[in-house]
Amino acid sequence: MKKCAHCGLDNPDAAYNCTGCGKQEFIGDTPVVSDLSHAPNGLNQALIKILISVGIFLVVTSITLHVAWQEGNS
């Protein structure tokens, strides 16, 4: 059992949030390694947008450099 550091309620060992108050802090608990399955939907969407933006940037930059290289060699 894990004891909530905020309200003192005992929770199952597998609990991610306290069933009483919803906090994620437990007494004597090891730090939780976060994964995106527990992240809010908005965070997941923001990460996807950032990854897509970086991908587009890399493609456009690669094409631009290729064209500039071809122009320089002709």
C-alpha positions in Angstrom: 0.0 0.0 0.0 1.1 3.5 -0.8 0.2 6.4 1.6 -0.7 9.7 0.0 1.6 12.5 1.1 -1.2 15.1 0.8 -4.2 13.5 2.4 -2.8 10.4 4.1 -5.1 7.9 2.4 -3.8 4.4 1.7 -3.7 3.5 -2.0 -3.0 0.3 -3.9 0.7 -0.1 -4.9 -0.2 0.3 -8.6 -2.0 3.6 -8.0 -0.7 6.5 -10.2 -2.9 9.1 -8.5 -4.4 9.1 -5.0 -7.9 7.8 -5.1 -8.9 10.4 -2.4 -7.4 13.7 -3.5 -5.9 12.9 -7.0 -2.4 14.0 -6.1 0.6 12.0 -7.4 2.8 12.3 -4.3 3.1 9.3 -2.0 5.1 8.9 1.2 8.3 6.9 0.7 7.5 6.4 -3.0 10.3 6.2 -5.5 10.1 8.9 -8.2 7.6 8.0 -11.0 9.1 7.6 -14.5 6.7 9.5 -16.6 5.5 8.1 -19.9 3.2 9.8 -22.4 0.3 7.4 -21.7 -0.5 9.4 -18.5 0.1 12.8 -20.1 -2.8 15.1 -20.7 -4.1 15.0 -24.3 -3.0 18.5 -25.0 0.6 17.6 -24.2 0.5 14.7 -26.6 -0.9 16.9 -29.3 1.7 19.6 -28.7 4.5 17.0 -28.9 3.1 15.6 -32.2 2.9 19.2 -33.6 6.5 19.9 -32.6 7.7 16.7 -34.2 5.8 17.4 -37.4 7.2 20.9 -37.5 10.8 19.7 -37.0 10.3 17.1 -39.7 9.0 19.6 -42.2 11.8 22.0 -41.4 14.4 19.3 -42.0 12.8 18.3 -45.4 12.6 22.0 -46.6 16.2 22.7 -45.5 17.5 19.5 -47.2 15.7 20.4 -50.5 17.0 24.0 -50.3 20.6 22.9 -49.6 20.4 20.3 -52.5 19.1 22.9 -54.9 21.8 25.5 -53.8 24.5 22.8 -54.2 23.3 21.9 -57.7 23.3 25.6 -58.7 26.8 26.0 -57.4 28.1 23.0 -59.4 26.6 24.1 -62.7 
